Amino acid sequence: MRHARIIFDGRELDIDIDTNDRITTSGGEVLDVALDSGDITWLPPVKQPGTIFALGLNYADHATELAFEPPKEPLVFIKHANTLTGHKQVSYRPDNIEFQHYECELVAVIGKRGKNIKREDAMDYVAGYTVCNDFAIRDYLENYYRPNLRVKSRDSLLPMGPWIVDRDDVADVNNLRLTTEVNGKITQDGSTRDMIFDIPFLVEYLSKIMTLNPGDMIATGTPHGMVDMQPGDTVVCTIENICSLETRIVSEKEYYGDKY
């Protein structure tokens, strides 16, 4: 089953989507609308986001691309809910920068509370998976992947969704093809099998440091293949058996309007 949040007919709804793409609300109402309908506005799929953990350099080829050594333990930073936006929504390119790139990532969504979780029990705490695009402003990167506010914490620069797929509906989360297309051209092509630290390791590692709670998310990093984003570009991040996430880039002025 897939789970999402949408605005439809003026209502904000939690929905379930079955294998036939039938949409049912949490109240049991069946919606007569197609998933690709322009009448649906997609929201970030986690209704009450908790801590958003993000991994730096969790694919060795991406570390090499950035001229860093692969990490010997996870490089984790924290994202905040202001960065989240939904499928087919816009993200912006800040003014006066040289390089902004996408990062297509598998996200593990935590489903129950846990502390000091053992690796062999870790997957019991994962509710499901979604896709995010963790945009980065490369100009402001500090040292050895210590992202600061200007790199990773801007409004709208963490598109996510469109839905969460139940954990048990993904046969092998460690062997999924991951691609990014910019304006219809594939610019990133990798596999989750190349992650340095897999999801069970990360759940164990993070839960030793702090209690994990439902709604927490772990964005597991991205493989190599960076392209500079410009206003007008459309970016589609796809992870097989999970979903495709589409984002259009706009200018800072267009994004903020009268608040620019």
Secondary structure, 3 states (H helix, E strand, C coil): CEEEEEEECCEEEEEEECCCCCEEECCCCEECCCCCCCCCEEECCCCCCCCEEEEECCEHHHHHHCCCCCCCCCEEEEECHHHEECCCEEEEECCCCCCEECCEEEEEEECCCECCCCHHHHHHHEEEEEEEECCEEHHHCCCCCCCCHHHHCCCCCEEECCCEEEHHHCCCCCCCEEEEEECCEEEEEEEHHHECCCHHHHHHHHHHHCCECCCCEEECCCCCCCCCCCCCCEEEEEECCCEEEEEEEEEHHHHHHHHC
